[in-house]
Amino acid sequence: MNPIDEPDAYRQTQLEQDAHVLFEVLDDCSLQPVVANGKRSEDTKFMWNSLTEQTPPTPRYVLDSIARLMLYVGSEVFTRATRLSSEEDRGAILASAIQQQLPEDIDLPMGLSRCVTQPKDDRPAIPLIMEFAATRLHFDGITKHEPKEQLAVVDDLISTGGTMNAQTHGIIEQTNHNIVGVVLVADKGYGGVERLQNTMGDLKGTNGRIYDPEPKVVAQLDLSGPRSQVSSLYLPDGETLLHDIRASIARRGREFIDNKKQVLLTEHLGRTK
């Protein structure tokens, strides 16, 4: 069931299960202060989870479910795009999963940004400052002077927004490409979405090469306590859907992932361990 070709059918038959998978992946995860350059941060927390840290290991159904949710909330972005752009660390596996879930008549070649690479004269590069480190972000899959493409930028969890801000600045300032929009899995609540929206709004106002400056996000996280909570789902009837997922887990327990024990309860949909 493809969320772009058949959004109504997807919503009626598949969306709830995909949202349940996402909830179990990102809710009740272990948190710890971010450590950068030997110093602990009391302002931001690192979250151990199956999607971005492979804790527990990432099954295929997690990537499939989350990719479908991203296609659903960002359908207009993906149908306008001619290429995908992400970062190599954690965004790469999501971009690949999105490619696999696209309708057959949509092909979006993928380019990745990375921090460690070999020098190349026509490769865009831009300084990157994030909560973990300060470095330079190099872009592969796009060059400085190639003809204009329409880029859909995707990533998993946004924290302070350092990577995504560098990504958008690099594309707009050092290439001919446009940004159709940004699609993210979840907002960790550290101001990254607001900073990115401001950056994209400023860039759009300056040169008009950003179609939609408002990032599309599937879920909101609350990391203020000892463990993560999925506090909102930006999906149709998201509040009701979130309530139903929590009620289901309260009645029957978790179906897919136990984040307290950091184990998979099932490796394949339909088969329980």
C-alpha positions, 0 to 999 in steps of 0.5 A: 500500500503506497502512501503517495499513490493511494493515501486514503487506502493507506490511512485506512489500512496501514497507517495505524500499524506503522504509527504503532511501530514508530511509537514502540521504536521511539517511546520509553528509550534510555536517555543519557547526557550528550558527551562532546569533547569529553564534556557532558551536556546538561542541555541535550540528551542522547537517546538509545533506540533501534532506528538511529543507534541500532539498539536493539538492532533495526529490523526491516519492518521498522525502516519500511513503516517509518519510510511510509509515514514520511512519504505520507506526511511529505507526499507533496515534497516527494512528488515535486522532487527529482532527487533525495538528499540526506546525511551519511550517518543515520539519514542514509538508511532512511533515504534508502528505505524511502527509495524502496517505498516510492511508487514505481513511476518515481525515481529519486537518485540519492546524494549524501553529505558526510564529514569524512571524505576525499577532497574533490574540487567541485564538491560543495562543503560547509562548516557544521556545528552540532551538539556532538562536534564541529567539523565540515560537511561535504556533499556527494551526489551533487556538484557545484555547477551541475544543472538545477534539480529539485531536492527533497531533504530527509533525516531521522531525529532533529535535535539542535538542527546543526546538520540540517541547517548546514545541509540547507545552506550548503545546497542553496549557497554552493549549488544551483539546486532548489530545495522542495522541502525537508521531511523528518521522523521526529523532533527531539524538542531542542529548538532544531525545527524552529531554527531550521524553519527560520533558516529556510524562511530566510533563504527562501526570502533571499533567493526564492529557491526553497519551495516549502520552508516548513519542515514536515515532521511525523512525531514530537518527542519529550526528553525532559524525563528519565526516558523518552516519550512520544508526545504527539503524532503529526498524523490524521487524528494524531491525538486519538491515534496516540491514545489508542496506541498507548491503550493497546500497549497497556492492555496487551503489552508491546508487540515489536520492541522492548526498549527497557530490555533493549530487545526485539520482540519480533524480527518480522511482522507476523512472527513473534520470537 
